[in-house]
Amino acid sequence: MIKYKIFVIFHNEINISYYDESILKNLVFVNVNPNNKIEYANINIINLYDIENFISLGKWYTESEVIYNIYKNSDILNGVDYVGFTHYDIDFTPISDNSLQNNFNQADVINLQPYAFREDFDQKILMDIDQPNRLKGKGKNCYLSIFDDFNQYHDSAHSINQYLNNAQINLCSSYIVKKSIFNEMMVFISSIIESGKLDSYDTNHKHRIQGGLLERYYAVWFLLKQTKSLNLKLVHHFIQTKKQESLFNQFKNRISAYIKKNLNVHNS
Protein backbone atom coordinates (compact mmCIF):
# COMPACT_ATOMS: atom_id res chain seq x y z
CA MET A 1 0.00 0.00 0.00
CA ILE A 2 1.28 3.45 -0.93
CA LYS A 3 1.50 5.86 2.01
CA TYR A 4 0.33 9.43 1.58
CA LYS A 5 -0.62 12.61 3.43
CA ILE A 6 -2.99 15.22 2.10
CA PHE A 7 -2.93 18.63 3.80
CA VAL A 8 -6.33 20.34 3.84
CA ILE A 9 -5.83 24.07 4.36
CA PHE A 10 -8.65 25.78 6.23
CA HIS A 11 -9.46 29.05 7.93
CA ASN A 12 -13.18 28.52 8.40
CA GLU A 13 -15.57 25.72 9.33
CA ILE A 14 -14.64 22.24 8.05
CA ASN A 15 -17.31 20.17 6.30
CA ILE A 16 -16.38 16.61 7.27
CA SER A 17 -18.98 15.21 4.86
CA TYR A 18 -16.59 16.17 2.03
CA TYR A 19 -14.22 13.34 2.98
CA ASP A 20 -14.66 9.59 2.66
CA GLU A 21 -14.04 7.84 5.96
CA SER A 22 -11.40 5.62 4.36
CA ILE A 23 -9.02 8.56 3.75
CA LEU A 24 -9.51 10.55 6.95
CA LYS A 25 -6.52 8.91 8.62
CA ASN A 26 -4.34 10.26 5.77
CA LEU A 27 -5.62 13.84 5.98
CA VAL A 28 -3.97 16.61 7.96
CA PHE A 29 -6.16 19.69 8.39
CA VAL A 30 -3.96 22.77 8.60
CA ASN A 31 -5.50 25.72 10.41
CA VAL A 32 -4.25 29.08 9.14
CA ASN A 33 -6.60 31.23 11.23
CA PRO A 34 -5.30 31.94 14.77
CA ASN A 35 -8.83 32.98 15.80
CA ASN A 36 -10.37 29.64 14.85
CA LYS A 37 -12.10 27.75 17.65
CA ILE A 38 -11.18 24.19 16.75
CA GLU A 39 -13.78 21.73 18.03
CA TYR A 40 -13.43 18.68 15.79
CA ALA A 41 -13.00 15.16 17.10
CA ASN A 42 -11.18 12.24 15.52
CA ILE A 43 -9.41 14.21 12.80
CA ASN A 44 -5.77 15.27 12.59
CA ILE A 45 -5.41 19.05 12.94
CA ILE A 46 -2.30 21.19 13.18
CA ASN A 47 -1.94 24.95 13.49
CA LEU A 48 0.35 26.35 10.83
CA TYR A 49 1.99 28.78 13.23
CA ASP A 50 2.76 26.02 15.74
CA ILE A 51 4.96 24.06 13.34
CA GLU A 52 8.32 23.75 15.08
CA ASN A 53 10.39 25.58 12.48
CA PHE A 54 7.64 27.77 11.06
CA ILE A 55 8.81 30.40 8.57
CA SER A 56 6.44 33.32 8.13
CA LEU A 57 5.87 34.47 4.56
CA GLY A 58 2.69 36.46 5.14
CA LYS A 59 -0.95 35.62 4.47
CA TRP A 60 -0.65 37.09 0.97
CA TYR A 61 1.23 33.89 0.05
CA THR A 62 -2.05 32.03 0.74
CA GLU A 63 -1.77 28.22 0.40
CA SER A 64 1.91 28.49 -0.51
CA GLU A 65 2.82 29.51 3.03
CA VAL A 66 1.60 26.06 4.10
CA ILE A 67 3.23 24.23 1.19
CA TYR A 68 6.57 25.97 1.76
CA ASN A 69 6.56 25.20 5.49
CA ILE A 70 5.66 21.54 4.98
CA TYR A 71 8.60 21.27 2.57
CA LYS A 72 10.97 23.04 4.95
CA ASN A 73 9.89 20.78 7.85
CA SER A 74 10.64 17.53 6.06
CA ASP A 75 10.16 15.38 9.18
CA ILE A 76 6.41 15.87 8.71
CA LEU A 77 6.66 13.76 5.54
CA ASN A 78 8.74 10.91 6.95
CA GLY A 79 7.57 7.57 5.58
CA VAL A 80 5.26 9.20 3.02
CA ASP A 81 5.32 8.28 -0.68
CA TYR A 82 2.87 10.95 -1.91
CA VAL A 83 1.99 14.39 -0.56
CA GLY A 84 -1.08 16.44 -1.41
CA PHE A 85 -2.59 19.86 -0.78
CA THR A 86 -6.15 21.04 -1.12
CA HIS A 87 -8.60 23.67 0.15
CA TYR A 88 -11.25 23.09 2.78
CA ASP A 89 -14.00 24.09 0.31
CA ILE A 90 -13.07 21.49 -2.33
CA ASP A 91 -15.42 18.51 -2.24
CA PHE A 92 -13.37 15.31 -1.87
CA THR A 93 -16.44 13.05 -1.90
CA PRO A 94 -15.45 11.18 -5.12
CA ILE A 95 -12.12 10.11 -3.61
CA SER A 96 -11.61 7.04 -1.43
CA ASP A 97 -8.46 5.29 -0.29
CA ASN A 98 -9.07 2.55 -2.84
CA SER A 99 -9.47 5.00 -5.74
CA LEU A 100 -6.33 6.86 -4.72
CA GLN A 101 -4.31 3.65 -4.53
CA ASN A 102 -5.42 2.82 -8.09
CA ASN A 103 -4.58 6.34 -9.28
CA PHE A 104 -1.12 6.17 -7.75
CA ASN A 105 -0.42 3.24 -10.06
CA GLN A 106 -1.22 5.45 -13.06
CA ALA A 107 0.29 8.81 -12.22
CA ASP A 108 3.04 10.66 -10.39
CA VAL A 109 0.84 13.76 -10.13
CA ILE A 110 -2.92 13.92 -9.60
CA ASN A 111 -4.31 17.30 -10.65
CA LEU A 112 -7.36 18.22 -8.60
CA GLN A 113 -8.19 21.52 -10.33
CA PRO A 114 -7.29 21.21 -14.04
CA TYR A 115 -8.12 24.10 -16.37
CA ALA A 116 -7.45 24.94 -20.00
CA PHE A 117 -4.14 26.78 -20.23
CA ARG A 118 -5.49 29.26 -22.79
CA GLU A 119 -8.43 30.12 -20.54
CA ASP A 120 -6.22 31.15 -17.64
CA PHE A 121 -3.68 32.88 -19.87
CA ASP A 122 -6.50 35.02 -21.28
CA GLN A 123 -7.28 36.39 -17.82
CA LYS A 124 -4.24 38.62 -18.49
CA ILE A 125 -2.86 38.40 -14.98
CA LEU A 126 0.24 40.52 -14.97
CA MET A 127 3.75 39.93 -13.75
CA ASP A 128 5.14 43.12 -15.19
CA ILE A 129 7.89 44.95 -13.34
CA ASP A 130 6.82 48.19 -15.06
CA GLN A 131 3.30 47.83 -13.58
CA PRO A 132 4.11 46.40 -10.14
CA ASN A 133 0.73 46.82 -8.43
CA ARG A 134 -1.61 46.16 -11.32
CA LEU A 135 -3.38 42.80 -11.26
CA LYS A 136 -4.67 42.46 -14.82
CA GLY A 137 -4.49 44.20 -18.18
CA LYS A 138 -2.08 45.02 -20.95
CA GLY A 139 1.51 44.21 -20.15
CA LYS A 140 3.68 41.16 -19.51
CA ASN A 141 1.45 38.18 -18.85
CA CYS A 142 2.45 36.31 -15.69
CA TYR A 143 2.92 33.09 -17.66
CA LEU A 144 5.57 34.72 -19.86
CA SER A 145 7.51 35.66 -16.72
CA ILE A 146 7.04 32.22 -15.18
CA PHE A 147 8.27 30.49 -18.36
CA ASP A 148 11.29 32.83 -18.32
CA ASP A 149 12.07 31.86 -14.72
CA PHE A 150 11.66 28.15 -15.41
CA ASN A 151 13.88 28.26 -18.49
CA GLN A 152 16.58 30.27 -16.77
CA TYR A 153 16.65 28.03 -13.70
CA HIS A 154 16.54 24.74 -15.60
CA ASP A 155 18.65 25.89 -18.57
CA SER A 156 15.85 25.03 -20.99
CA ALA A 157 14.13 26.76 -23.90
CA HIS A 158 10.41 26.02 -23.61
CA SER A 159 8.18 28.27 -25.71
CA ILE A 160 4.75 29.10 -24.37
CA ASN A 161 3.31 28.70 -27.86
CA GLN A 162 4.08 24.96 -27.69
CA TYR A 163 1.50 24.54 -24.93
CA LEU A 164 -0.89 27.46 -24.95
CA ASN A 165 -3.69 26.10 -27.13
CA ASN A 166 -3.65 22.40 -26.31
CA ALA A 167 -2.56 21.97 -22.70
CA GLN A 168 -4.28 21.82 -19.35
CA ILE A 169 -2.75 23.20 -16.19
CA ASN A 170 -3.57 22.61 -12.56
CA LEU A 171 -4.54 25.65 -10.49
CA CYS A 172 -5.56 26.51 -6.91
CA SER A 173 -2.39 24.88 -5.48
CA SER A 174 -4.42 21.68 -5.26
CA TYR A 175 -2.68 18.45 -6.23
CA ILE A 176 -1.29 15.13 -5.00
CA VAL A 177 2.26 14.36 -6.07
CA LYS A 178 4.98 11.78 -5.51
CA LYS A 179 7.14 13.08 -2.68
CA SER A 180 10.39 12.86 -4.65
CA ILE A 181 8.88 15.04 -7.39
CA PHE A 182 7.45 17.45 -4.82
CA ASN A 183 10.89 17.91 -3.27
CA GLU A 184 12.45 18.48 -6.69
CA MET A 185 9.84 21.09 -7.56
CA MET A 186 10.17 22.86 -4.24
CA VAL A 187 13.89 23.46 -4.74
CA PHE A 188 12.90 25.65 -7.68
CA ILE A 189 9.85 27.16 -5.94
CA SER A 190 11.88 27.97 -2.83
CA SER A 191 14.38 29.88 -4.95
CA ILE A 192 11.52 32.04 -6.25
CA ILE A 193 10.02 32.61 -2.80
CA GLU A 194 13.33 33.33 -1.10
CA SER A 195 14.41 35.77 -3.79
CA GLY A 196 11.59 38.07 -2.62
CA LYS A 197 10.82 38.97 -6.23
CA LEU A 198 7.10 38.21 -5.95
CA ASP A 199 6.65 40.92 -3.33
CA SER A 200 7.67 43.53 -5.87
CA TYR A 201 4.51 42.85 -7.91
CA ASP A 202 2.13 43.65 -5.05
CA THR A 203 3.93 45.99 -2.69
CA ASN A 204 0.82 46.84 -0.68
CA HIS A 205 -0.42 43.22 -0.49
CA LYS A 206 -3.70 44.39 -1.98
CA HIS A 207 -4.22 41.47 -4.37
CA ARG A 208 -2.36 38.71 -2.47
CA ILE A 209 -0.81 38.05 -5.86
CA GLN A 210 2.14 36.17 -4.34
CA GLY A 211 -0.05 33.13 -3.72
CA GLY A 212 -1.83 33.54 -7.04
CA LEU A 213 1.44 33.59 -8.94
CA LEU A 214 2.86 30.61 -7.07
CA GLU A 215 -0.10 28.40 -7.93
CA ARG A 216 0.79 29.12 -11.55
CA TYR A 217 4.45 28.34 -10.93
CA TYR A 218 3.40 24.87 -9.70
CA ALA A 219 1.18 24.48 -12.76
CA VAL A 220 3.94 25.40 -15.19
CA TRP A 221 6.50 23.20 -13.44
CA PHE A 222 4.28 20.12 -13.69
CA LEU A 223 3.52 20.96 -17.31
CA LEU A 224 7.08 21.60 -18.49
CA LYS A 225 8.55 18.69 -16.55
CA GLN A 226 5.99 16.56 -18.41
CA THR A 227 5.14 14.69 -15.27
CA LYS A 228 3.01 11.58 -15.57
CA SER A 229 -0.26 13.25 -14.63
CA LEU A 230 -3.89 12.35 -14.10
CA ASN A 231 -6.66 14.96 -14.05
CA LEU A 232 -9.27 14.41 -11.38
CA LYS A 233 -11.55 17.44 -11.40
CA LEU A 234 -13.18 18.06 -8.02
CA VAL A 235 -15.93 20.54 -7.25
CA HIS A 236 -14.55 23.75 -5.74
CA HIS A 237 -17.20 25.74 -3.93
CA PHE A 238 -15.07 28.90 -3.60
CA ILE A 239 -16.75 29.78 -0.29
CA GLN A 240 -14.52 32.78 0.35
CA THR A 241 -15.22 34.23 -3.10
CA LYS A 242 -18.96 33.70 -2.75
CA LYS A 243 -19.00 35.56 0.55
CA GLN A 244 -17.10 38.43 -1.00
CA GLU A 245 -19.48 38.51 -3.97
CA SER A 246 -22.45 38.47 -1.63
CA LEU A 247 -21.15 41.49 0.30
CA PHE A 248 -20.40 43.31 -2.94
CA ASN A 249 -23.89 42.66 -4.28
CA GLN A 250 -25.44 43.87 -1.03
CA PHE A 251 -23.43 47.09 -1.27
CA LYS A 252 -24.32 47.52 -4.96
CA ASN A 253 -28.03 47.03 -4.28
CA ARG A 254 -27.98 49.59 -1.48
CA ILE A 255 -26.27 52.14 -3.72
CA SER A 256 -28.80 51.49 -6.51
CA ALA A 257 -31.71 51.89 -4.09
CA TYR A 258 -30.23 55.13 -2.72
CA ILE A 259 -29.77 56.59 -6.22
CA LYS A 260 -33.27 55.56 -7.27
CA LYS A 261 -34.84 57.05 -4.14
CA ASN A 262 -33.04 60.35 -4.48
CA LEU A 263 -33.75 60.51 -8.22
CA ASN A 264 -37.47 60.11 -7.53
CA VAL A 265 -37.37 62.82 -4.87
CA HIS A 266 -35.59 65.18 -7.27
CA ASN A 267 -38.06 64.49 -10.11
CA SER A 268 -41.06 65.08 -7.88
C-alpha positions in Angstrom: 0.0 0.0 0.0 1.3 3.4 -0.9 1.5 5.9 2.0 0.3 9.4 1.6 -0.6 12.6 3.4 -3.0 15.2 2.1 -2.9 18.6 3.8 -6.3 20.3 3.8 -5.8 24.1 4.4 -8.6 25.8 6.2 -9.5 29.1 7.9 -13.2 28.5 8.4 -15.6 25.7 9.3 -14.6 22.2 8.0 -17.3 20.2 6.3 -16.4 16.6 7.3 -19.0 15.2 4.9 -16.6 16.2 2.0 -14.2 13.3 3.0 -14.7 9.6 2.7 -14.0 7.8 6.0 -11.4 5.6 4.4 -9.0 8.6 3.7 -9.5 10.5 7.0 -6.5 8.9 8.6 -4.3 10.3 5.8 -5.6 13.8 6.0 -4.0 16.6 8.0 -6.2 19.7 8.4 -4.0 22.8 8.6 -5.5 25.7 10.4 -4.3 29.1 9.1 -6.6 31.2 11.2 -5.3 31.9 14.8 -8.8 33.0 15.8 -10.4 29.6 14.8 -12.1 27.8 17.6 -11.2 24.2 16.7 -13.8 21.7 18.0 -13.4 18.7 15.8 -13.0 15.2 17.1 -11.2 12.2 15.5 -9.4 14.2 12.8 -5.8 15.3 12.6 -5.4 19.0 12.9 -2.3 21.2 13.2 -1.9 24.9 13.5 0.4 26.4 10.8 2.0 28.8 13.2 2.8 26.0 15.7 5.0 24.1 13.3 8.3 23.7 15.1 10.4 25.6 12.5 7.6 27.8 11.1 8.8 30.4 8.6 6.4 33.3 8.1 5.9 34.5 4.6 2.7 36.5 5.1 -1.0 35.6 4.5 -0.6 37.1 1.0 1.2 33.9 0.1 -2.0 32.0 0.7 -1.8 28.2 0.4 1.9 28.5 -0.5 2.8 29.5 3.0 1.6 26.1 4.1 3.2 24.2 1.2 6.6 26.0 1.8 6.6 25.2 5.5 5.7 21.5 5.0 8.6 21.3 2.6 11.0 23.0 5.0 9.9 20.8 7.8 10.6 17.5 6.1 10.2 15.4 9.2 6.4 15.9 8.7 6.7 13.8 5.5 8.7 10.9 7.0 7.6 7.6 5.6 5.3 9.2 3.0 5.3 8.3 -0.7 2.9 10.9 -1.9 2.0 14.4 -0.6 -1.1 16.4 -1.4 -2.6 19.9 -0.8 -6.1 21.0 -1.1 -8.6 23.7 0.2 -11.2 23.1 2.8 -14.0 24.1 0.3 -13.1 21.5 -2.3 -15.4 18.5 -2.2 -13.4 15.3 -1.9 -16.4 13.0 -1.9 -15.5 11.2 -5.1 -12.1 10.1 -3.6 -11.6 7.0 -1.4 -8.5 5.3 -0.3 -9.1 2.6 -2.8 -9.5 5.0 -5.7 -6.3 6.9 -4.7 -4.3 3.7 -4.5 -5.4 2.8 -8.1 -4.6 6.3 -9.3 -1.1 6.2 -7.7 -0.4 3.2 -10.1 -1.2 5.4 -13.1 0.3 8.8 -12.2 3.0 10.7 -10.4 0.8 13.8 -10.1 -2.9 13.9 -9.6 -4.3 17.3 -10.7 -7.4 18.2 -8.6 -8.2 21.5 -10.3 -7.3 21.2 -14.0 -8.1 24.1 -16.4 -7.5 24.9 -20.0 -4.1 26.8 -20.2 -5.5 29.3 -22.8 -8.4 30.1 -20.5 -6.2 31.2 -17.6 -3.7 32.9 -19.9 -6.5 35.0 -21.3 -7.3 36.4 -17.8 -4.2 38.6 -18.5 -2.9 38.4 -15.0 0.2 40.5 -15.0 3.8 39.9 -13.8 5.1 43.1 -15.2 7.9 45.0 -13.3 6.8 48.2 -15.1 3.3 47.8 -13.6 4.1 46.4 -10.1 0.7 46.8 -8.4 -1.6 46.2 -11.3 -3.4 42.8 -11.3 -4.7 42.5 -14.8 -4.5 44.2 -18.2 -2.1 45.0 -20.9 1.5 44.2 -20.1 3.7 41.2 -19.5 1.5 38.2 -18.8 2.4 36.3 -15.7 2.9 33.1 -17.7 5.6 34.7 -19.9 7.5 35.7 -16.7 7.0 32.2 -15.2 8.3 30.5 -18.4 11.3 32.8 -18.3 12.1 31.9 -14.7 11.7 28.2 -15.4 13.9 28.3 -18.5 16.6 30.3 -16.8 16.6 28.0 -13.7 16.5 24.7 -15.6 18.7 25.9 -18.6 15.8 25.0 -21.0 14.1 26.8 -23.9 10.4 26.0 -23.6 8.2 28.3 -25.7 4.8 29.1 -24.4 3.3 28.7 -27.9 4.1 25.0 -27.7 1.5 24.5 -24.9 -0.9 27.5 -25.0 -3.7 26.1 -27.1 -3.7 22.4 -26.3 -2.6 22.0 -22.7 -4.3 21.8 -19.4 -2.8 23.2 -16.2 -3.6 22.6 -12.6 -4.5 25.7 -10.5 -5.6 26.5 -6.9 -2.4 24.9 -5.5 -4.4 21.7 -5.3 -2.7 18.5 -6.2 -1.3 15.1 -5.0 2.3 14.4 -6.1 5.0 11.8 -5.5 7.1 13.1 -2.7 10.4 12.9 -4.6 8.9 15.0 -7.4 7.5 17.4 -4.8 10.9 17.9 -3.3 12.5 18.5 -6.7 9.8 21.1 -7.6 10.2 22.9 -4.2 13.9 23.5 -4.7 12.9 25.7 -7.7 9.8 27.2 -5.9 11.9 28.0 -2.8 14.4 29.9 -5.0 11.5 32.0 -6.3 10.0 32.6 -2.8 13.3 33.3 -1.1 14.4 35.8 -3.8 11.6 38.1 -2.6 10.8 39.0 -6.2 7.1 38.2 -6.0 6.6 40.9 -3.3 7.7 43.5 -5.9 4.5 42.9 -7.9 2.1 43.7 -5.0 3.9 46.0 -2.7 0.8 46.8 -0.7 -0.4 43.2 -0.5 -3.7 44.4 -2.0 -4.2 41.5 -4.4 -2.4 38.7 -2.5 -0.8 38.0 -5.9 2.1 36.2 -4.3 -0.1 33.1 -3.7 -1.8 33.5 -7.0 1.4 33.6 -8.9 2.9 30.6 -7.1 -0.1 28.4 -7.9 0.8 29.1 -11.5 4.5 28.3 -10.9 3.4 24.9 -9.7 1.2 24.5 -12.8 3.9 25.4 -15.2 6.5 23.2 -13.4 4.3 20.1 -13.7 3.5 21.0 -17.3 7.1 21.6 -18.5 8.5 18.7 -16.5 6.0 16.6 -18.4 5.1 14.7 -15.3 3.0 11.6 -15.6 -0.3 13.2 -14.6 -3.9 12.3 -14.1 -6.7 15.0 -14.1 -9.3 14.4 -11.4 -11.5 17.4 -11.4 -13.2 18.1 -8.0 -15.9 20.5 -7.2 -14.5 23.7 -5.7 -17.2 25.7 -3.9 -15.1 28.9 -3.6 -16.7 29.8 -0.3 -14.5 32.8 0.4 -15.2 34.2 -3.1 -19.0 33.7 -2.8 -19.0 35.6 0.5 -17.1 38.4 -1.0 -19.5 38.5 -4.0 -22.4 38.5 -1.6 -21.2 41.5 0.3 -20.4 43.3 -2.9 -23.9 42.7 -4.3 -25.4 43.9 -1.0 -23.4 47.1 -1.3 -24.3 47.5 -5.0 -28.0 47.0 -4.3 -28.0 49.6 -1.5 -26.3 52.1 -3.7 -28.8 51.5 -6.5 -31.7 51.9 -4.1 -30.2 55.1 -2.7 -29.8 56.6 -6.2 -33.3 55.6 -7.3 -34.8 57.0 -4.1 -33.0 60.4 -4.5 -33.7 60.5 -8.2 -37.5 60.1 -7.5 -37.4 62.8 -4.9 -35.6 65.2 -7.3 -38.1 64.5 -10.1 -41.1 65.1 -7.9 
